[in-house]
Amino acid sequence: MSDIFLEANNFEKNFNLNIFQNRDKLLVALSGGADSTACLYFLKNTFPDMCISALYINHGLRLEAEDEELFCKKICKSLDISYYSDNYDIKKEAKFLKKSIEETGRIIRYRVLLEKAEKIKANKIVTAHHLNDQTESILLQFFSGTSGMNIGICERMQLSEKVEVVRPMLKILKKDIYGYLEENDIDYKVDRSNYESEYDRNKLRNIIIPQIKELINPGLESTITHFKEVSDNASDFISKTVAKTIRDCYIKESGHYILSKLLKKHSYIQRECIKTLIINDNRYIGRITSEFLGHIIQFLTSESANSRFVLSKGFVLIKSYNEFYFDIMKEKSLNLPFFLKKGVNYIGEKKLIIQDTNTNKFLKKNNMKIRLDKETIDIKSLQCRYRLPGDDFIPLGMAHPKKIKNYFIDKKVPLSERDETLLVMDKEKIIWIVGHEIDDRVKITPESKSYIEMICE
C-alpha cells in the first residue's frame, strides 16, 4: 500500500492547480477511462465550490460506448456535477473531411466541446492528457515530419475569445494516475481499443515505446519532459521574432501581407510566420508539416505574379505581386491560376491528385487519370486554371500547336462545359486539358525514365 500511496502523492504533486481560479467555470472532457475519471474526481475534491460540468462524446465506433455513457452519468450524479453527452458518426465525418479517423475524432471533440462550453458559459475546457500522451504526441510529430515551434501538447490553448483548453495533468505519469485511483478506491472503465494496434498512436504506445524504453532509454518520459521544456523556451524566444515579423509585414488597410519583407527573413522564420498565420486564421484543419510549409514557401518564391495555393478544401493562400493573403475559395473564381503540389489538391469541388508512379502504361480511355513523362514537366511550377483567350497546346499525335478554342469546337464540346474545364500547366506549356487530352510533349515514350500520375476526381 505504501508504494501506491507514493504514486497517489505523485499525482497530487504534479497536478497543475495554478491554471485554475475559484471563479472558473469548467467543462471536463469525460470518457469514463482512468485519466478523465481521476481528473474529474481530483478537481471536485480540490475545488468543491467551483462550477464543474462534464461532457461525454460518443464517436459511434465502439459497442461499449453506451455502457461508458451510463457510467459517466452515474459518476457525475454521485459528485453532484452537471452531465452532458453528444453523439457523432466519426466515420461519416472522416469521409466528408477526407481525413483519418484519429484526426477527425480530434477535430470533432474540440468542436463539440467548444459548442457546449459556449452554451453553458464555461470559460475552461479541461482535458486529461498526461505525460505518456505527451511522449506519444512528440514522437508522432517527429515521425510525421512536423517541426518548428510549440511541438507536442501545450498546457493551455485558446479555442475562442472566451474559452480556453487547459491540461493540468501533462506532468503526471500514467502509473501515477492508476495509483491515485486505487488509493482512493475510484472505479473507471477500460477502453479495450487502446490495447489494439490499428492506429498509429496505439502502435507507438503498445509496440515502439516499450522497445525504446527497454533497449535505448528507460527514462524516456523524463527525457521528453526536458526536451519539451527546452523546446518551449526556444519557442517563446522565436515567437517574439515571428510576431514582430508578422506585424511588420501586415497592411492594415487591406489585411494583406508584404511578401518582400517576409522573404528577407531567415527561412526558418518565414516558415514559422506562415504556420502562425494559418493557425491563427482558424480556417485550416489539418497537420502542418515541414513538407507542407516547404510547398508554401516554394509557391511564394515562384515566378508567378498572380496565383493561388490551395491549403485545404475551400481555403486558399493568394499571391498577388508583392502581397499575399488568405481567403475562402470561390468555385467560379479560377481566373487566377492555382499553384499545385504533389499529393492532394482541392480545386472547388474537384480533387486533383499528383503522385509519382513506377507504371509507364499509357491510359488511353480514362481522361480523368493520366500518366506522363516526368522529365518533360517542371513540377515546381505546376498550376491549373480555366482557359483564357489565345490558349493553345499540341494535341496528342500532332506536331503543331492548336488553339484550345478550336480543339473544343472540333470535339463538339458544349459551350457551357468549355469554361468549366480545368487546364493543368507548368510555366512553359499547357500539359493537360482535364477530362480530354494531354499535350504531345509530355507523353510517355520508350525513352522515358520516370513517370508521374495525375487523377481528377
Residue, then its C-alpha position, 0 to 999 in steps of 0.5 A: m500500500s505504501d508504494i501506491f500511496l507514493e504514486a497517489n502523492n505523485f499525482e497530487k504533486n504534479f497536478n497543475l492547480n495554478i491554471f485554475q481560479n475559484r471563479d472558473k467555470l469548467l467543462v471536463a472532457l469525460s470518457g469514463g477511462a482512468d485519466s478523465t475519471a481521476c481528473l474529474y474526481f481530483l478537481k471536485n475534491t480540490f475545488p468543491d465550490m467551483c462550477i464543474s460540468a462534464l461532457y461525454i462524446n460518443h464517436g459511434l465506433r465502439l459497442e461499449a460506448e453506451d455502457e461508458e455513457l451510463f457510467c459517466k452519468k452515474i459518476c457525475k450524479s454521485l459528485d453532484i456535477s452537471y452531465y452532458s453527452d453528444n453523439y457523432d458518426i466519426k466515420k461519416e465525418a472522416k469521409f466528408l473531411k477526407k481525413s483519418i479517423e484519429e484526426t477527425g475524432r480530434i477535430i470533432r471533440y474540440r468542436v463539440l466541446l467548444e459548442k457546449a462550453e459556449k452554451i453553458k458559459a464555461n470559460k475552461i475546457v479541461t482535458a486529461h492528457h498526461l505525460n505518456d500522451q505527451t511522449e506519444s504526441i512528440l514522437l508522432q510529430f517527429f515521425s510525421g515530419t512536423s517541426g518548428m515551434n510549440i511541438g507536442i501538447c501545450e498546457r493551455m490553448q485558446l479555442s475562442e475569445k472566451v474559452e480556453v483548453v487547459r491540461p493540468m495533468l501533462k506532468i503526471l505519469k500514467k502509473d501515477i494516475y492508476g495509483y491515485l485511483e486505487e488509493n482512493d478506491i475510484d472505479y473507471k472503465v477500460d477502453r479495450s481499443n487502446y490495447e489494439s494496434e490499428y492506429d498509429r498512436n496505439k502502435l507507438r504506445n503498445i509496440i515502439i515505446p516499450q522497445i525504446k524504453e527497454l533497449i535505448n532509454p528507460g527514462l524516456e518520459s523524463t527525457i521528453t519532459h526536458f526536451k519539451e521544456v527546452s523546446d518551449n523556451a526556444s519557442d517563446f524566444i522565436s515567437k517574439t521574432v515571428a510576431k514582430t515579423i508578422r506585424d511588420c509585414y501586415i497592411k492594415e488597410s487591406g489585411h494583406y501581407i508584404l511578401s518582400k519583407l517576409l522573404k528577407k527573413h531567415s527561412y526558418i522564420q518565414r516558415e514559422c510566420i506562415k504556420t502562425l498565420i494559418i493557425n491563427d486564421n482558424r480556417y485550416i484543419g489539418r497537420i502542418t508539416s515541414e513538407f507542407l510549409g516547404h510547398i508554401i514557401q516554394f509557391l511564394t518564391s515562384e515566378s508567378a505574379n498572380s496565383r493561388f495555393v490551395l491549403s485545404k478544401g475551400f481555403v486558399l493562400i493568394k499571391s498577388y505581386n508583392e502581397f499575399y493573403f488568405d481567403i475562402m475559395k470561390e468555385k467560379s473564381l479560377n481566373l487566377p491560376f492555382f499553384l499545385k503540389k504533389g499529393v492532394n489538391y482541392i480545386g472547388e469541388k474537384k480533387l486533383i491528385i499528383q503522385d509519382t508512379n513506377t507504371n509507364k502504361f499509357l491510359k488511353k480511355n480514362n481522361m480523368k487519370i493520366r500518366l506522363d513523362k516526368e522529365t518533360i514537366d517542371i513540377k515546381s511550377l505546376q498550376c491549373r486554371y480555366r482557359l483564357p483567350g489565345d490558349d493553345f497546346i499540341p494535341l496528342g499525335m500532332a506536331h503543331p500547336k492548336k488553339i484550345k478554342n478550336y480543339f473544343i469546337d472540333k470535339k463538339v464540346p458544349l459551350s457551357e462545359r468549355d469554361e468549366t474545364l480545368l487546364v493543368m500547366d507548368k510555366e512553359k506549356i499547357i500539359w493537360i486539358v482535364g477530362h480530354e487530352i494531354d499535350d504531345r510533349v509530355k507523353i510517355t515514350p520508350e525513352s522515358k525514365s520516370y513517370i508521374e500520375m495525375i487523377c481528377e476526381 
